[in-house]
Amino acid sequence: MPFDNIVAVALFMGLFGLVILIVLWPGERQGAKVLRRWGVADPSPSDVDEAVRYLRRRRFWYPWLYLGLPLLADSAGVRGDNTSSILATLLVGALIAEVLAQRPRKGARREAALERRGVSGLIPVWGLVTYAVIAVAAAGWLAVNHWWAQLGVAAGISAVTWLIVLLAVRRPSTGDSVADTALRVRSARVAAGLGLAATVTLAIPEKMNLVSLLLVLAGFAGWYHLAHRSRAEGRSRPEAA
């Protein structure tokens, strides 16, 4: 490709990424909405500020990852589609955000948790079982069809998913304990849901069959239930999420 064409493509992609970033950039309304959705009924201004920072850490990376990850996948010979690219973008963006959040923010008001945190405190048992069953089934299907490249990618997705969950567990506390817990729960459960959905998309063949269809439906159903806090959870554990 001529040099001037490369420059034109780079400029276009950079401009496209900037537009996406502006559209997705969160404000106070989005921060308060996230906290209420995950169990903080009346978030304080400081809680909302923390939620906005939480969202911005993730969304800053989305446009650039969305532009770069498909190129990496193509160079590695791994097939994918727009759905796979979007899921991978969200998952890697969450990983980068959790890594950056491991360093305590200067001047942040910290409160010690009364109970020791663990994975089961962020993801309920049903969520862990759901992830394990569907992910193992998808991996088995990939192995049966000898899709070794996709199986390797699936292993990588699982590693990234659970690294995000573990980082969410050990992230330094900031601000009010209830809001802090809500954001941790969101990080872990959304990551598990994204990892599950990204894994089952790898099991989609060029021509859909019954097994692949069932895996995809199960994976996306698991993603939905993991990434959304139900009303029943709100009634049974008002302070935990």
Secondary structure by P-SEA (a helix, b strand, c coil): ccaaaaaaaaaaaaaaaaaaaaaacccaaaaaaaaaaaccccccaaaaaaaaaaaaacccaaaaaaacaaaaaaaacccccaaaaaaaaaaaaaaaaaaaacccccccbbbbbcccccccccccaaaaaaaaaaaaaaaaaaaaacaaaaaaaaaaaaaaaaaaaaaaaaccccccaaaaaaaaaaaaaaaaaaaaaaaaaaaccccccaaaaaaaaaaaaaaaaaacccaaaaaaccccc
